[in-house]
């Protein structure tokens, strides 16, 4: 399958799913009372998919590579915030474990994307 839009990327779809789950998991009254933290974890999880999309839209392979690194950092930030949320009993252990597993898997997929882009001979749509 040819990737024509960032929405075609499995890694972007996974990041979107994580972001959706983070939003749902932070929608409880106890979590929303910690407004700043709630906004912070929602923002960092959103940054993952936003940076994958932003890099893709740059149109050049060299520029694209920079953005998954930022996305990977945001994924780590989100995972750290999940630990903080768990330490404050903001959600169940099951939700915590599920989200931690998803951030680890997503981080690995982002690493795979970075490796692919580094080794690819493709120049991107900007350089045809």
Secondary structure, 3 states (H helix, E strand, C coil): CCCCCHHHCHHHHHHHHHHHHHHHHCCCHHHHHCHHHHHHHHHHHHHHHHHHHHHHHCCCHHHHHHHHHHHHHHHHHHHHHHHHHHHCCCCCHHHHHHHHHHHHHHHHHHHHHHHHHHHCCCCCHHHC
